Amino acid sequence: MKQGLLAFVVAISVCSAAVAEDKMRYSAGLEKNGEVCLHVDYHPTPYNEGKTFEMMKSGEMDERYLPNFNEGGRFGKAAHMTVGTDLYVGQVKVPKGEYKAGLNVDTDGNFSFVVWMGEGDDAKPHGTPVELMEHEEAHFPSLCMFLMPGGEGEGSHLMVAYGNSFAMIPISEGGAAKPGSDSAKKKKS
């Protein structure tokens, strides 16, 4: 009986470790004429109660903790981008290649979408400012990223959503991308 119980505990421990190693990732992509322009896969960081995120938005986060947010895999490097052709992500020119990407925030609660360019430990974040907007009804239980058309002549947009906050990051092939839609309700100060 004890050996059977021990074998069961060991089997459950091994299975739990395997599940923990299998990180769920989601993806969104954009193709043009059958060729990949942009593919984004990301870790869906859970919102939970959102206390830390709300502190960041209000600029109340202790700056000692910002590097963990800005450089970690939960936000600052939550996404992996494959760029098939030179693009502008907001104001940032992103050459064809593969990059880590995500959200960064400063001590005042200003967010930017960053693409980490460079090799290995030398990679640096290149950011484009984003305006967080609030949706009155939708609530995203985890970090989500969507690619969508931006309207005639406006390229596309990458929407990043978390809780009831979201940002629209314009994507274009030529010149700095046009700002995202302002048709949604803006964050109330």
JOGI-V932919 format. One line per field, one symbol per residue. phi: phi as a letter, one per 20 degrees, with the letter a starting at -180 (. if undefined). psi: psi as a letter, one per 40 degrees, with the letter a starting at -180 (. if undefined). burial: b if it has 16 or more other ideal C-beta (glycine too) atoms within 10 Angstrom, else e. Layout:
phi = ???
psi = ???
burial = ???
This chain:
phi = .ffffffffffffffffffffeffcdbbbccclmdfebccdbeegfflemfffffffemeffffefgfffdefecgcfdcdddebgcddmeeedfgqcbebrdccdfeneebeddedpelfefcfddcfcdfdddfdfcefbgcccdbfdogmdmccdedcbmddbcddfcbecmgfffffdfefegee
psi = dddddddddddddddddddddghhiiiiihihfeihdhhhiihghidbeedddddddeeehhededddddeiedcdfdihhhheihihhbehhhihahiiiaiiiaeeehiihihhiihbeehihhihiihhihhddihheihihihiieiheebiihhhihbeiiihhihidhihiiiihfeihihh.
burial = eeeeeeeeeeeeeeeeeeeeeeeeeeebebeeeeeebbbbebbbbebeebeebeebbeeebeeeebeebbbeeebbbbbbbbbbeebbbbbbebeeeebbbbbbbbeebbbbbbbbbeeeeeeebbbbebebbeeeeeebebbbbebeebeeebbbbbbbbbbebbbbbbbbeeeebbbbeeeeeeeee
